[in-house]
Amino acid sequence: MNKLAKRAWFALALAGVLLLGMGVIVVRYFIDSPDWVTFQNSPHVYTDGVMNSGKIVDRGGTVVLDATNGKSYADSASLRRSMLHLLGDREGNITPFLLQEYGSELVGFDRINGTYSTGKREGQMALTVSADVQRTALAALDGRKGTVGVYNYKTGEILCAVSSPTYDPDDVPDVEGNPETYEGVYVNRFLHATYTPGSVFKLVTAAAALDEIPDIGSRTFTCEGSAVIGGETIQCNGVHGTLNFEEALAHSCNVVFGEIAAELGPKMLMRYAEQVGVTRRYSFDGTTTAAGSFDVSDAAESELAWAGIGQYTDQINPCQYMTYMGAIANGGSAAEPYLVKEVTYGDSVKYKASTSSTGRLLDSATAGRLADMMHNAVVNVYGEWNFAGLYAGGKSGTAENGGGKAANAVFAGFLQNSDYPLAFIVVVEEGGGGASVCTPILSQVLSACVVAMDAD
């Protein structure tokens, strides 16, 4: 009897282990099977390393990638170049994160039927970007390194996400043999790079000042071209004389913002940098943006002044900072950005984007005041004609690189228009002055965005 009992318990134990193992397999199947089926070596999905199902189209229906019979990019070489960092290349040097994220939906897969492609139906991914806007932005960069980003801060749709340098995936150049021309070509600068912001960071310092310095709106300041802060001379970009806070932002006065940064102190500035999202990462459509950084915990007073101006060790991610521009325009919060609008298989909708909020980044009154100040800068300094004739706010930046290199040109801002609620950012590496270099680019890109949105 004892021997039989031991055998029975042993059999029950084995059965329990078997059931447990089967349970783990079932759970993992339901969680991980979409990734398994789209694994690069899956013969049901890939032929010679190329996904064999699905099309990707822009917001207007233009095919930018056709994988129904091999991997065919768009007919236009300029469009192929402008979309490279979103769609990837053939060699895998640039990750096709959109295909990786929605591959199972494109090939026709569910957990019950497996891959059910019959050749009579096909998957299609509709992007939020516009092919015409992408081409316009890349042409406007004119071979210079940098990025252009535009998105709808009400919905989260990204209309433009161009990164340069780039290349034609159907005519791959000698990247290794031309390191200067193609430096960083495999990096999506809009999503995965960070930059010293220069004076666009004054929009963070300004937000803190509006909240934390009660009389900031009624103060007057004096700029004589430089000021000594913490024993170091802070040079300005001009001699501005007597000016108020709004004028200090419009003329990007380093003296005023250096003094304000020193008055606010390191803890306050770090709190606001975190609050508005400088150190935040956004995750969407199979990718996660780089996080910027702002750390003045050990900074001397002069270094704190430079940090508040947008130098020192400050770093911003273009996509993140563009989102902050949307929050300023939208009363303190904005939609989080995304690239994929919808994925269908035949008549079935497999994925549909929805709008998610950043949450409150700024008090609504602070956002409104800051938006008014940025619009004043456009009217009196940058020129309204550069912004498609629409109600715009903006801030330029000239970010020093050091090492004898020319400064990066940066411009960030928004349109406050019910038909075109757009936020934007432009970075031109070693471009020089932010306003003079970036506003002509924006003029072309925003005009193309208006046409694309009117066509929706």
Secondary structure, DSSP 8 states (H G I E B T S, - for coil): -HHHHHHHHHHHHHHHHHHHHHHHHHHHHHHHHHHHHT-TT-TTTEETTEE-S-EEE-TTS-EEEE-TTS-EE-S-HHHHHHHHHHH--SSSSS--HHHHHHHHHHHTEETTTEE---SS--EEEEESS-HHHHHHHHHHHTT-SEEEEEEETTT-BEEEEEEES--BTTB---TTT-TTTTTTTTS-HHHH--B--GGGGHHHHHHHHHHH-TTTTT-EEEESSEEEETTEEEE-SS--EEEEHHHHHHTT-HHHHHHHHHHH-HHHHHHHHHHTTTT---EETTEE----B---TT--HHHHHHHHHT-TT-BB-HHHHHHHHHHHHTTS--B--BSEEEEEETTEEEEE----B---SS-HHHHHHHHHHHHHHIIIII-GGGGTTS-EEEEEEEE---TT---EEEEEEEE--SS--EEEEEEETT---HHHHHHHHHHHHHHHHHHHHHT-
